[in-house]
Amino acid sequence: MNFIVPNWLIITSGIGQIFTALIYPYIRHQVFDWYNDVKQLKPLNQEIAKTYGRYIQGLNFSFGLIAILFTNELKEQSALAVALTGLIAAYWVGKVATQIAYYPMYDIPKRTLFKVGSYFMNTLFVLFAVVNTLLFIHNLIGYYKL
Protein backbone atom coordinates (compact mmCIF):
# COMPACT_ATOMS: atom_id res chain seq x y z
CA MET A 1 0.00 0.00 0.00
CA ASN A 2 1.66 3.17 -1.17
CA PHE A 3 0.03 6.53 -1.61
CA ILE A 4 1.26 10.00 -2.40
CA VAL A 5 0.40 13.15 -0.47
CA PRO A 6 0.02 15.91 -3.08
CA ASN A 7 2.49 18.81 -2.92
CA TRP A 8 -0.32 21.37 -2.97
CA LEU A 9 -1.76 19.84 0.20
CA ILE A 10 1.61 19.92 1.98
CA ILE A 11 2.17 23.53 0.91
CA THR A 12 -1.37 24.52 1.96
CA SER A 13 -0.66 22.96 5.35
CA GLY A 14 2.65 24.86 5.52
CA ILE A 15 0.95 28.18 4.75
CA GLY A 16 -1.65 27.42 7.40
CA GLN A 17 1.01 26.63 9.99
CA ILE A 18 2.75 29.93 9.29
CA PHE A 19 -0.62 31.66 9.54
CA THR A 20 -1.21 30.12 12.98
CA ALA A 21 2.20 31.39 14.11
CA LEU A 22 1.44 34.90 12.90
CA ILE A 23 -2.10 35.03 14.33
CA TYR A 24 -1.06 33.49 17.67
CA PRO A 25 -0.28 36.81 19.44
CA TYR A 26 -3.65 38.25 18.40
CA ILE A 27 -5.51 35.20 19.70
CA ARG A 28 -3.64 35.25 23.00
CA HIS A 29 -4.33 38.95 23.49
CA GLN A 30 -7.81 39.49 22.04
CA VAL A 31 -9.51 36.15 22.61
CA PHE A 32 -7.94 34.79 25.78
CA ASP A 33 -6.75 37.98 27.51
CA TRP A 34 -3.60 35.94 28.08
CA TYR A 35 -1.28 38.81 28.93
CA ASN A 36 -3.43 39.99 31.83
CA ASP A 37 -3.59 36.45 33.18
CA VAL A 38 0.18 36.05 32.87
CA LYS A 39 0.72 39.30 34.80
CA GLN A 40 -0.81 37.60 37.84
CA LEU A 41 2.01 35.04 37.93
CA LYS A 42 5.29 35.44 39.77
CA PRO A 43 7.98 37.03 37.56
CA LEU A 44 9.81 33.77 36.83
CA ASN A 45 6.55 32.00 35.96
CA GLN A 46 5.65 34.94 33.69
CA GLU A 47 8.87 34.44 31.77
CA ILE A 48 8.35 30.68 31.58
CA ALA A 49 4.82 31.16 30.19
CA LYS A 50 6.05 33.70 27.64
CA THR A 51 8.92 31.42 26.64
CA TYR A 52 6.58 28.48 26.04
CA GLY A 53 4.33 30.76 24.03
CA ARG A 54 7.29 31.69 21.85
CA TYR A 55 8.24 28.01 21.49
CA ILE A 56 4.76 27.22 20.19
CA GLN A 57 4.83 30.16 17.82
CA GLY A 58 8.32 29.24 16.62
CA LEU A 59 7.47 25.59 16.07
CA ASN A 60 4.33 26.43 14.11
CA PHE A 61 6.28 28.84 11.92
CA SER A 62 9.21 26.44 11.47
CA PHE A 63 7.00 23.47 10.59
CA GLY A 64 5.21 25.63 8.03
CA LEU A 65 8.47 26.82 6.51
CA ILE A 66 9.77 23.25 6.32
CA ALA A 67 6.57 22.16 4.55
CA ILE A 68 6.88 24.94 1.97
CA LEU A 69 10.63 24.80 1.36
CA PHE A 70 11.19 21.05 1.63
CA THR A 71 7.94 19.63 0.25
CA ASN A 72 9.55 16.85 -1.79
CA GLU A 73 12.07 15.98 0.92
CA LEU A 74 9.21 15.40 3.35
CA LYS A 75 8.01 12.61 1.03
CA GLU A 76 11.30 10.93 0.16
CA GLN A 77 10.86 8.00 2.59
CA SER A 78 14.28 8.45 4.21
CA ALA A 79 14.99 7.91 7.89
CA LEU A 80 15.06 11.69 8.37
CA ALA A 81 11.69 12.08 6.59
CA VAL A 82 10.21 9.40 8.87
CA ALA A 83 11.58 11.13 11.97
CA LEU A 84 10.61 14.67 10.98
CA THR A 85 7.11 13.88 9.73
CA GLY A 86 6.59 11.69 12.81
CA LEU A 87 7.58 14.59 15.05
CA ILE A 88 5.36 17.08 13.25
CA ALA A 89 2.45 14.63 13.15
CA ALA A 90 2.78 13.90 16.88
CA TYR A 91 2.86 17.64 17.61
CA TRP A 92 -0.36 18.35 15.70
CA VAL A 93 -2.18 15.17 16.78
CA GLY A 94 -1.30 16.14 20.36
CA LYS A 95 -2.63 19.66 19.74
CA VAL A 96 -5.92 18.31 18.36
CA ALA A 97 -6.25 15.84 21.26
CA THR A 98 -5.64 18.67 23.72
CA GLN A 99 -8.24 20.83 21.98
CA ILE A 100 -10.82 18.05 22.24
CA ALA A 101 -9.98 16.96 25.77
CA TYR A 102 -9.49 20.27 27.55
CA TYR A 103 -10.54 23.35 25.63
CA PRO A 104 -14.33 22.75 25.52
CA MET A 105 -14.34 23.32 29.28
CA TYR A 106 -13.37 26.94 28.79
CA ASP A 107 -15.55 29.78 27.66
CA ILE A 108 -14.42 31.59 24.52
CA PRO A 109 -15.88 35.08 24.14
CA LYS A 110 -19.16 34.99 22.23
CA ARG A 111 -18.24 37.44 19.48
CA THR A 112 -19.04 36.04 16.04
CA LEU A 113 -15.46 36.60 14.85
CA PHE A 114 -14.09 34.47 17.71
CA LYS A 115 -16.68 31.73 17.21
CA VAL A 116 -16.00 31.48 13.48
CA GLY A 117 -12.28 31.82 14.16
CA SER A 118 -12.30 28.92 16.60
CA TYR A 119 -13.94 26.63 14.00
CA PHE A 120 -11.45 27.82 11.38
CA MET A 121 -8.44 27.28 13.64
CA ASN A 122 -9.65 23.85 14.75
CA THR A 123 -10.15 22.90 11.10
CA LEU A 124 -6.58 24.01 10.39
CA PHE A 125 -5.24 21.97 13.33
CA VAL A 126 -7.03 18.85 12.05
CA LEU A 127 -5.67 19.53 8.55
CA PHE A 128 -2.11 19.77 9.92
CA ALA A 129 -2.56 16.56 11.92
CA VAL A 130 -3.99 14.65 8.96
CA VAL A 131 -1.48 15.85 6.37
CA ASN A 132 1.52 15.16 8.58
CA THR A 133 0.18 11.81 9.74
CA LEU A 134 -0.33 10.79 6.11
CA LEU A 135 3.22 11.92 5.33
CA PHE A 136 4.53 9.95 8.30
CA ILE A 137 2.67 6.79 7.22
CA HIS A 138 3.88 7.24 3.62
CA ASN A 139 7.46 7.59 4.81
CA LEU A 140 7.19 4.71 7.26
CA ILE A 141 5.80 2.37 4.62
CA GLY A 142 8.50 3.32 2.11
CA TYR A 143 11.41 3.31 4.52
CA TYR A 144 10.58 -0.02 6.14
CA LYS A 145 9.20 -1.53 2.88
CA LEU A 146 5.91 -2.42 4.56
C-alpha positions in Angstrom: 0.0 0.0 0.0 1.7 3.2 -1.2 0.0 6.5 -1.6 1.3 10.0 -2.4 0.4 13.1 -0.5 0.0 15.9 -3.1 2.5 18.8 -2.9 -0.3 21.4 -3.0 -1.8 19.8 0.2 1.6 19.9 2.0 2.2 23.5 0.9 -1.4 24.5 2.0 -0.7 23.0 5.3 2.6 24.9 5.5 1.0 28.2 4.7 -1.6 27.4 7.4 1.0 26.6 10.0 2.8 29.9 9.3 -0.6 31.7 9.5 -1.2 30.1 13.0 2.2 31.4 14.1 1.4 34.9 12.9 -2.1 35.0 14.3 -1.1 33.5 17.7 -0.3 36.8 19.4 -3.7 38.3 18.4 -5.5 35.2 19.7 -3.6 35.3 23.0 -4.3 39.0 23.5 -7.8 39.5 22.0 -9.5 36.1 22.6 -7.9 34.8 25.8 -6.7 38.0 27.5 -3.6 35.9 28.1 -1.3 38.8 28.9 -3.4 40.0 31.8 -3.6 36.5 33.2 0.2 36.1 32.9 0.7 39.3 34.8 -0.8 37.6 37.8 2.0 35.0 37.9 5.3 35.4 39.8 8.0 37.0 37.6 9.8 33.8 36.8 6.6 32.0 36.0 5.7 34.9 33.7 8.9 34.4 31.8 8.3 30.7 31.6 4.8 31.2 30.2 6.1 33.7 27.6 8.9 31.4 26.6 6.6 28.5 26.0 4.3 30.8 24.0 7.3 31.7 21.9 8.2 28.0 21.5 4.8 27.2 20.2 4.8 30.2 17.8 8.3 29.2 16.6 7.5 25.6 16.1 4.3 26.4 14.1 6.3 28.8 11.9 9.2 26.4 11.5 7.0 23.5 10.6 5.2 25.6 8.0 8.5 26.8 6.5 9.8 23.3 6.3 6.6 22.2 4.5 6.9 24.9 2.0 10.6 24.8 1.4 11.2 21.1 1.6 7.9 19.6 0.2 9.5 16.9 -1.8 12.1 16.0 0.9 9.2 15.4 3.3 8.0 12.6 1.0 11.3 10.9 0.2 10.9 8.0 2.6 14.3 8.4 4.2 15.0 7.9 7.9 15.1 11.7 8.4 11.7 12.1 6.6 10.2 9.4 8.9 11.6 11.1 12.0 10.6 14.7 11.0 7.1 13.9 9.7 6.6 11.7 12.8 7.6 14.6 15.1 5.4 17.1 13.3 2.4 14.6 13.1 2.8 13.9 16.9 2.9 17.6 17.6 -0.4 18.3 15.7 -2.2 15.2 16.8 -1.3 16.1 20.4 -2.6 19.7 19.7 -5.9 18.3 18.4 -6.3 15.8 21.3 -5.6 18.7 23.7 -8.2 20.8 22.0 -10.8 18.1 22.2 -10.0 17.0 25.8 -9.5 20.3 27.6 -10.5 23.3 25.6 -14.3 22.7 25.5 -14.3 23.3 29.3 -13.4 26.9 28.8 -15.5 29.8 27.7 -14.4 31.6 24.5 -15.9 35.1 24.1 -19.2 35.0 22.2 -18.2 37.4 19.5 -19.0 36.0 16.0 -15.5 36.6 14.8 -14.1 34.5 17.7 -16.7 31.7 17.2 -16.0 31.5 13.5 -12.3 31.8 14.2 -12.3 28.9 16.6 -13.9 26.6 14.0 -11.4 27.8 11.4 -8.4 27.3 13.6 -9.6 23.8 14.7 -10.1 22.9 11.1 -6.6 24.0 10.4 -5.2 22.0 13.3 -7.0 18.9 12.0 -5.7 19.5 8.5 -2.1 19.8 9.9 -2.6 16.6 11.9 -4.0 14.6 9.0 -1.5 15.9 6.4 1.5 15.2 8.6 0.2 11.8 9.7 -0.3 10.8 6.1 3.2 11.9 5.3 4.5 9.9 8.3 2.7 6.8 7.2 3.9 7.2 3.6 7.5 7.6 4.8 7.2 4.7 7.3 5.8 2.4 4.6 8.5 3.3 2.1 11.4 3.3 4.5 10.6 0.0 6.1 9.2 -1.5 2.9 5.9 -2.4 4.6 
